[in-house]
Amino acid sequence: MHLTAYAAALFALAAAPAFAENPMVGGAAMYEDKNIVENAVNSADHTTLVAAVQAAGLVETLQGEGPFTVFAPTNEAFAKLPAGTVETLLMPENKDQLVKILTCHVVAANAMAADVSKMIADDGGAHPVSTVGGCTFTAKEMDGKIMIEDEMGNTATVTIADVKQSNGVIHVIDTVLLPKM
């Protein structure tokens, strides 16, 4: 490489924005300059969530400006639901119910784990979380992990926090959050 080309390459690297590297999710790199949907489709652990978002017609919304905080259940989280539940929810006639469940995993804010922990502490150990879907869940902290209790009394644990997106943040969870229906 010619010296001026080398200097130009170094300058280009120095001028590039410095991002802290996101954690890997589902075996895939998560890019801070991509939106929630663009990153989620690359996660091998979120194929069920991506299929559900597509069936619910929420792809365009989650590619929008945001900011969104998405509590993203893994395939294993969906598998914990009673047999046949996912297949039933993906049927066109159950779209409204699917939309309700999925939008109850979305908060209209950019809430990093440290922010959520502070809100939990400020509220004496339990912070109400209002979602885009109209659900109110309760965020708690146990053994240094953020837990989200849904309206049915189920508790999801944040297993991977602070996956930054161009339009918000994803927190991977191990249980599907369910609204009162």
Backbone as CSV, one residue per row, in Angstrom:
resi,resn,N_x,N_y,N_z,CA_x,CA_y,CA_z,C_x,C_y,C_z
1,MET,0.864,-1.174,0.000,0.000,0.000,0.000,0.904,1.230,0.000
2,HIS,0.593,2.160,-0.830,1.335,3.413,-0.915,1.130,4.190,0.380
3,LEU,2.099,4.960,0.810,2.056,5.662,2.078,0.866,6.611,2.173
4,THR,0.564,7.367,1.123,-0.579,8.291,1.192,-1.896,7.530,1.257
5,ALA,-1.994,6.393,0.581,-3.213,5.581,0.666,-3.370,5.035,2.085
6,TYR,-2.234,4.626,2.680,-2.241,4.114,4.046,-2.696,5.213,5.013
7,ALA,-2.156,6.413,4.840,-2.537,7.544,5.698,-4.019,7.871,5.520
8,ALA,-4.498,7.817,4.290,-5.916,8.084,4.032,-6.799,7.034,4.707
9,ALA,-6.356,5.768,4.667,-7.116,4.694,5.308,-7.150,4.891,6.816
10,LEU,-6.020,5.264,7.404,-5.976,5.527,8.840,-6.878,6.705,9.211
11,PHE,-6.858,7.746,8.397,-7.711,8.900,8.649,-9.181,8.500,8.582
12,ALA,-9.542,7.689,7.600,-10.929,7.243,7.462,-11.361,6.445,8.684
13,LEU,-10.478,5.590,9.182,-10.798,4.827,10.386,-10.952,5.741,11.594
14,ALA,-10.081,6.698,11.728,-10.143,7.622,12.861,-11.402,8.479,12.809
15,ALA,-11.873,8.791,11.611,-13.050,9.641,11.461,-14.351,8.862,11.604
16,ALA,-14.283,7.518,11.544,-15.493,6.697,11.653,-16.059,6.821,13.066
17,PRO,-17.397,6.777,13.194,-17.985,6.861,14.525,-17.587,5.645,15.359
18,ALA,-17.304,5.879,16.619,-16.899,4.797,17.510,-18.123,4.298,18.274
19,PHE,-18.514,3.055,18.024,-19.633,2.450,18.729,-19.090,1.357,19.634
20,ALA,-19.649,1.272,20.826,-19.336,0.116,21.654,-19.990,-1.072,20.960
21,GLU,-19.299,-2.176,20.924,-19.826,-3.311,20.193,-21.025,-3.906,20.920
22,ASN,-22.098,-4.145,20.161,-23.281,-4.793,20.701,-22.991,-6.253,21.000
23,PRO,-23.738,-6.813,21.950,-23.603,-8.259,22.161,-24.153,-9.019,20.952
24,MET,-23.636,-10.219,20.726,-24.171,-11.096,19.686,-25.527,-11.610,20.172
25,VAL,-26.449,-11.797,19.241,-27.765,-12.346,19.578,-28.089,-13.437,18.571
26,GLY,-28.382,-14.611,19.075,-28.730,-15.715,18.192,-27.633,-16.041,17.207
27,GLY,-26.376,-15.897,17.638,-25.247,-16.205,16.786,-24.933,-15.155,15.748
28,ALA,-25.611,-14.024,15.797,-25.417,-12.979,14.781,-24.979,-11.671,15.416
29,ALA,-24.181,-10.943,14.673,-23.800,-9.592,15.092,-25.039,-8.700,15.007
30,MET,-25.159,-7.806,15.948,-26.247,-6.830,15.961,-25.622,-5.462,15.717
31,TYR,-26.085,-4.783,14.689,-25.467,-3.531,14.270,-26.281,-2.334,14.746
32,GLU,-25.594,-1.421,15.417,-26.228,-0.235,15.976,-26.814,0.678,14.894
33,ASP,-26.306,0.568,13.666,-26.812,1.425,12.590,-27.945,0.765,11.802
34,LYS,-28.416,-0.417,12.252,-29.568,-1.080,11.629,-30.750,-0.994,12.573
35,ASN,-31.962,-1.063,11.987,-33.147,-0.968,12.842,-33.490,-2.326,13.461
36,ILE,-34.477,-2.327,14.306,-34.872,-3.503,15.069,-35.154,-4.702,14.165
37,VAL,-35.917,-4.508,13.107,-36.266,-5.612,12.212,-35.037,-6.108,11.450
38,GLU,-34.226,-5.176,10.959,-33.024,-5.560,10.196,-32.091,-6.432,11.025
39,ASN,-31.979,-6.153,12.317,-31.132,-6.972,13.187,-31.829,-8.271,13.589
40,ALA,-33.100,-8.203,13.937,-33.815,-9.386,14.433,-33.839,-10.518,13.411
41,VAL,-33.967,-10.183,12.130,-34.034,-11.242,11.113,-32.744,-12.050,11.039
42,ASN,-31.649,-11.538,11.560,-30.374,-12.258,11.530,-30.161,-13.167,12.737
43,SER,-31.005,-13.048,13.753,-30.848,-13.842,14.968,-31.513,-15.207,14.810
44,ALA,-30.727,-16.265,14.917,-31.275,-17.624,14.848,-32.212,-17.912,16.025
45,ASP,-32.089,-17.137,17.104,-32.930,-17.340,18.291,-34.267,-16.607,18.218
46,HIS,-34.495,-15.850,17.143,-35.713,-15.032,17.067,-36.533,-15.263,15.803
47,THR,-36.434,-16.449,15.218,-37.188,-16.731,13.989,-38.696,-16.734,14.242
48,THR,-39.115,-17.226,15.404,-40.548,-17.223,15.728,-41.044,-15.790,15.909
49,LEU,-40.283,-14.971,16.607,-40.662,-13.572,16.797,-40.761,-12.858,15.453
50,VAL,-39.794,-13.063,14.583,-39.816,-12.411,13.270,-41.043,-12.859,12.477
51,ALA,-41.352,-14.166,12.501,-42.547,-14.671,11.800,-43.815,-14.041,12.374
52,ALA,-43.856,-13.891,13.688,-45.025,-13.292,14.336,-45.164,-11.812,13.976
53,VAL,-44.051,-11.099,13.967,-44.075,-9.675,13.589,-44.562,-9.523,12.146
54,GLN,-44.116,-10.420,11.267,-44.565,-10.379,9.870,-46.059,-10.692,9.780
55,ALA,-46.528,-11.731,10.471,-47.941,-12.121,10.440,-48.837,-11.029,11.015
56,ALA,-48.317,-10.290,11.982,-49.096,-9.215,12.623,-49.073,-7.918,11.818
57,GLY,-48.240,-7.854,10.784,-48.148,-6.630,9.986,-47.412,-5.515,10.703
58,LEU,-46.475,-5.864,11.574,-45.769,-4.853,12.376,-44.359,-4.540,11.879
59,VAL,-43.955,-5.130,10.755,-42.595,-4.909,10.245,-42.345,-3.423,10.006
60,GLU,-43.243,-2.775,9.291,-43.062,-1.350,8.957,-42.992,-0.502,10.223
61,THR,-43.845,-0.802,11.189,-43.853,-0.043,12.447,-42.502,-0.155,13.152
62,LEU,-41.989,-1.388,13.279,-40.730,-1.587,14.000,-39.503,-1.178,13.196
63,GLN,-39.700,-0.836,11.929,-38.625,-0.247,11.136,-38.705,1.277,11.198
64,GLY,-39.755,1.792,11.857,-39.979,3.232,11.959,-38.958,3.913,12.850
65,GLU,-39.145,5.212,12.980,-38.179,6.066,13.663,-37.995,5.726,15.142
66,GLY,-39.078,5.328,15.805,-38.971,5.038,17.241,-38.869,6.302,18.062
67,PRO,-38.251,6.252,19.216,-37.470,5.130,19.737,-38.373,4.043,20.330
68,PHE,-37.911,2.803,20.222,-38.605,1.656,20.775,-37.663,0.878,21.673
69,THR,-38.215,0.392,22.766,-37.548,-0.635,23.555,-38.359,-1.889,23.327
70,VAL,-37.710,-2.934,22.816,-38.407,-4.188,22.535,-37.860,-5.268,23.461
71,PHE,-38.783,-5.880,24.203,-38.450,-7.055,24.993,-38.705,-8.229,24.062
72,ALA,-37.619,-8.813,23.540,-37.686,-9.772,22.442,-37.598,-11.214,22.936
73,PRO,-38.738,-11.931,22.955,-38.705,-13.326,23.389,-37.997,-14.217,22.360
74,THR,-37.234,-15.163,22.867,-36.526,-16.113,22.008,-37.483,-17.198,21.509
75,ASN,-36.999,-18.003,20.573,-37.765,-19.166,20.111,-38.108,-20.074,21.296
76,GLU,-37.146,-20.263,22.217,-37.394,-21.092,23.404,-38.506,-20.506,24.275
77,ALA,-38.596,-19.181,24.339,-39.669,-18.540,25.104,-41.028,-18.877,24.488
78,PHE,-41.111,-18.783,23.155,-42.369,-19.129,22.482,-42.687,-20.608,22.671
79,ALA,-41.664,-21.464,22.694,-41.870,-22.907,22.852,-42.430,-23.257,24.233
80,LYS,-42.243,-22.370,25.220,-42.778,-22.615,26.564,-44.290,-22.407,26.635
81,LEU,-44.873,-21.754,25.618,-46.324,-21.568,25.590,-46.991,-22.930,25.377
82,PRO,-48.259,-23.070,25.780,-48.944,-24.352,25.561,-48.898,-24.774,24.084
83,ALA,-48.819,-26.073,23.853,-48.733,-26.628,22.495,-49.826,-26.047,21.599
84,GLY,-49.431,-25.625,20.412,-50.381,-25.105,19.434,-50.655,-23.615,19.535
85,THR,-50.195,-22.973,20.603,-50.485,-21.542,20.810,-49.897,-20.685,19.695
86,VAL,-48.632,-20.889,19.369,-47.991,-20.062,18.345,-48.679,-20.255,17.002
87,GLU,-48.927,-21.511,16.629,-49.583,-21.791,15.353,-50.958,-21.123,15.281
88,THR,-51.693,-21.164,16.388,-53.020,-20.533,16.445,-52.912,-19.024,16.305
89,LEU,-51.943,-18.421,17.005,-51.775,-16.966,16.936,-51.366,-16.497,15.542
90,LEU,-50.654,-17.338,14.790,-50.195,-16.948,13.453,-51.296,-17.035,12.395
91,MET,-52.453,-17.585,12.757,-53.567,-17.677,11.805,-54.140,-16.279,11.563
92,PRO,-54.492,-15.979,10.307,-55.004,-14.635,9.983,-56.181,-14.187,10.854
93,GLU,-57.056,-15.111,11.228,-58.220,-14.733,12.029,-57.859,-14.335,13.460
94,ASN,-56.616,-14.592,13.883,-56.174,-14.228,15.235,-55.182,-13.063,15.235
95,LYS,-55.147,-12.328,14.132,-54.181,-11.239,13.981,-54.308,-10.197,15.097
96,ASP,-55.547,-9.822,15.464,-55.724,-8.796,16.509,-55.101,-9.232,17.834
97,GLN,-55.294,-10.496,18.187,-54.724,-11.021,19.425,-53.199,-11.043,19.333
98,LEU,-52.662,-11.428,18.183,-51.215,-11.459,17.976,-50.628,-10.053,18.078
99,VAL,-51.286,-9.085,17.450,-50.831,-7.688,17.517,-50.797,-7.218,18.967
100,LYS,-51.839,-7.542,19.725,-51.910,-7.138,21.133,-50.723,-7.719,21.916
101,ILE,-50.467,-9.016,21.741,-49.368,-9.655,22.471,-48.028,-9.027,22.076
102,LEU,-47.806,-8.866,20.778,-46.508,-8.329,20.331,-46.304,-6.880,20.759
103,THR,-47.330,-6.045,20.641,-47.169,-4.635,21.025,-47.037,-4.469,22.536
104,CYS,-47.407,-5.505,23.286,-47.173,-5.484,24.728,-45.724,-5.818,25.073
105,HIS,-44.905,-6.067,24.055,-43.462,-6.263,24.252,-42.677,-5.012,23.861
106,VAL,-43.403,-3.927,23.528,-42.760,-2.720,23.003,-43.098,-1.522,23.886
107,VAL,-42.071,-0.767,24.235,-42.229,0.468,25.002,-41.766,1.614,24.103
108,ALA,-42.509,2.706,24.110,-42.175,3.864,23.263,-41.121,4.730,23.948
109,ALA,-39.920,4.178,24.064,-38.795,4.881,24.695,-37.526,4.127,24.345
110,ASN,-36.408,4.747,24.645,-35.113,4.091,24.470,-34.592,3.810,25.871
111,ALA,-35.034,2.695,26.470,-34.732,2.392,27.871,-33.608,1.372,27.979
112,MET,-32.426,1.855,28.274,-31.282,0.979,28.495,-31.433,0.321,29.876
113,ALA,-30.740,-0.786,30.085,-30.862,-1.536,31.338,-30.567,-0.670,32.559
114,ALA,-29.554,0.186,32.471,-29.224,1.058,33.612,-30.386,2.003,33.939
115,ASP,-31.079,2.472,32.894,-32.250,3.347,33.106,-33.363,2.576,33.817
116,VAL,-33.607,1.343,33.353,-34.654,0.515,33.953,-34.294,0.203,35.403
117,SER,-33.047,-0.142,35.658,-32.602,-0.429,37.035,-32.802,0.772,37.942
118,LYS,-32.494,1.958,37.436,-32.677,3.184,38.226,-34.157,3.422,38.534
119,MET,-35.024,3.200,37.523,-36.470,3.379,37.743,-36.978,2.381,38.783
120,ILE,-36.486,1.150,38.726,-36.880,0.131,39.707,-36.453,0.577,41.107
121,ALA,-35.219,1.021,41.234,-34.706,1.474,42.538,-35.481,2.691,43.031
122,ASP,-35.723,3.654,42.134,-36.443,4.876,42.509,-37.871,4.577,42.969
123,ASP,-38.446,3.481,42.460,-39.823,3.118,42.810,-39.875,2.053,43.910
124,GLY,-38.778,1.876,44.620,-38.776,0.976,45.762,-38.758,-0.503,45.417
125,GLY,-38.252,-0.851,44.243,-38.096,-2.263,43.909,-39.015,-2.794,42.834
126,ALA,-39.999,-1.999,42.415,-40.911,-2.437,41.348,-41.355,-1.214,40.558
127,HIS,-41.135,-1.252,39.248,-41.491,-0.117,38.389,-42.528,-0.550,37.358
128,PRO,-43.666,0.195,37.272,-44.667,-0.133,36.249,-44.148,0.237,34.857
129,VAL,-44.360,-0.660,33.905,-43.919,-0.450,32.524,-45.152,-0.417,31.637
130,SER,-45.425,0.756,31.046,-46.561,0.897,30.135,-46.090,0.634,28.716
131,THR,-46.790,-0.262,28.020,-46.370,-0.662,26.683,-47.229,-0.021,25.599
132,VAL,-46.733,-0.092,24.379,-47.455,0.420,23.212,-48.802,-0.291,23.062
133,GLY,-48.858,-1.569,23.464,-50.080,-2.360,23.352,-51.089,-2.111,24.455
134,GLY,-50.796,-1.180,25.370,-51.740,-0.851,26.436,-51.616,-1.734,27.666
135,CYS,-50.590,-2.554,27.722,-50.366,-3.404,28.895,-49.524,-2.641,29.917
136,THR,-49.673,-3.026,31.158,-48.788,-2.501,32.193,-48.138,-3.691,32.870
137,PHE,-46.836,-3.798,32.695,-46.052,-4.858,33.306,-45.264,-4.256,34.465
138,THR,-44.645,-5.110,35.251,-43.861,-4.650,36.391,-42.413,-5.094,36.225
139,ALA,-41.510,-4.119,36.247,-40.079,-4.410,36.170,-39.527,-4.495,37.589
140,LYS,-38.751,-5.549,37.824,-38.105,-5.762,39.111,-36.667,-6.162,38.838
141,GLU,-35.866,-6.192,39.879,-34.483,-6.640,39.730,-34.206,-7.703,40.783
142,MET,-33.586,-8.807,40.341,-33.256,-9.875,41.261,-31.884,-10.438,40.872
143,ASP,-30.988,-10.508,41.827,-29.640,-11.033,41.582,-28.958,-10.335,40.405
144,GLY,-29.170,-9.029,40.295,-28.535,-8.247,39.245,-29.167,-8.384,37.867
145,LYS,-30.285,-9.103,37.764,-30.963,-9.273,36.482,-32.309,-8.564,36.508
146,ILE,-32.659,-7.974,35.369,-33.965,-7.318,35.250,-34.999,-8.382,34.919
147,MET,-36.103,-8.340,35.656,-37.216,-9.269,35.475,-38.457,-8.443,35.108
148,ILE,-39.253,-8.969,34.195,-40.494,-8.307,33.806,-41.649,-9.249,34.117
149,GLU,-42.567,-8.802,34.968,-43.752,-9.599,35.288,-44.917,-9.108,34.451
150,ASP,-45.571,-10.039,33.741,-46.685,-9.651,32.878,-47.999,-9.602,33.656
151,GLU,-49.079,-9.284,32.965,-50.386,-9.130,33.606,-50.995,-10.466,34.035
152,MET,-50.401,-11.576,33.605,-50.883,-12.905,33.969,-50.048,-13.512,35.105
153,GLY,-49.043,-12.766,35.595,-48.209,-13.246,36.687,-46.974,-14.019,36.241
154,ASN,-46.739,-14.120,34.924,-45.539,-14.778,34.406,-44.359,-13.819,34.516
155,THR,-43.169,-14.350,34.714,-41.989,-13.507,34.826,-40.966,-13.877,33.759
156,ALA,-40.526,-12.859,33.030,-39.478,-13.009,32.025,-38.201,-12.391,32.577
157,THR,-37.086,-13.032,32.284,-35.778,-12.519,32.678,-35.087,-11.953,31.447
158,VAL,-34.496,-10.777,31.592,-33.688,-10.211,30.514,-32.382,-10.988,30.498
159,THR,-32.156,-11.735,29.397,-30.960,-12.576,29.293,-29.829,-11.879,28.543
160,ILE,-30.171,-10.979,27.643,-29.181,-10.142,26.948,-29.761,-8.732,26.925
161,ALA,-29.079,-7.805,27.567,-29.577,-6.427,27.671,-28.815,-5.503,26.725
162,ASP,-29.437,-4.373,26.447,-28.780,-3.245,25.777,-28.234,-3.559,24.387
163,VAL,-29.045,-4.187,23.554,-28.656,-4.414,22.166,-29.138,-3.192,21.387
164,LYS,-28.221,-2.254,21.175,-28.579,-0.963,20.574,-28.947,-1.116,19.100
165,GLN,-29.973,-0.358,18.703,-30.482,-0.342,17.340,-30.522,1.104,16.860
166,SER,-30.686,1.319,15.576,-30.778,2.691,15.079,-32.053,3.370,15.561
167,ASN,-33.070,2.580,15.923,-34.339,3.162,16.357,-34.750,2.700,17.758
168,GLY,-33.771,2.337,18.572,-34.087,1.958,19.942,-33.138,0.924,20.489
169,VAL,-33.695,0.020,21.292,-32.892,-1.004,21.962,-33.712,-2.288,22.095
170,ILE,-33.020,-3.414,22.025,-33.645,-4.716,22.270,-33.064,-5.279,23.557
171,HIS,-33.965,-5.851,24.362,-33.567,-6.652,25.518,-34.136,-8.047,25.255
172,VAL,-33.275,-9.046,25.148,-33.717,-10.413,24.896,-34.291,-10.979,26.193
173,ILE,-35.474,-11.638,26.088,-36.114,-12.224,27.270,-36.402,-13.707,27.041
174,ASP,-36.576,-14.429,28.150,-36.733,-15.881,28.093,-38.170,-16.375,28.224
175,THR,-39.130,-15.458,28.267,-40.547,-15.816,28.427,-41.381,-14.812,27.639
176,VAL,-42.437,-15.297,26.983,-43.361,-14.412,26.270,-44.227,-13.699,27.308
177,LEU,-44.307,-12.376,27.195,-45.139,-11.579,28.097,-46.583,-11.599,27.590
178,LEU,-47.508,-11.886,28.483,-48.908,-12.003,28.065,-49.784,-10.956,28.750
179,PRO,-50.632,-10.310,27.959,-51.590,-9.351,28.526,-52.814,-10.084,29.049
180,LYS,-53.573,-9.412,29.915,-54.890,-9.946,30.290,-55.741,-9.835,29.023
181,MET,-56.379,-10.898,28.651,-57.219,-10.869,27.446,-58.678,-10.870,27.824
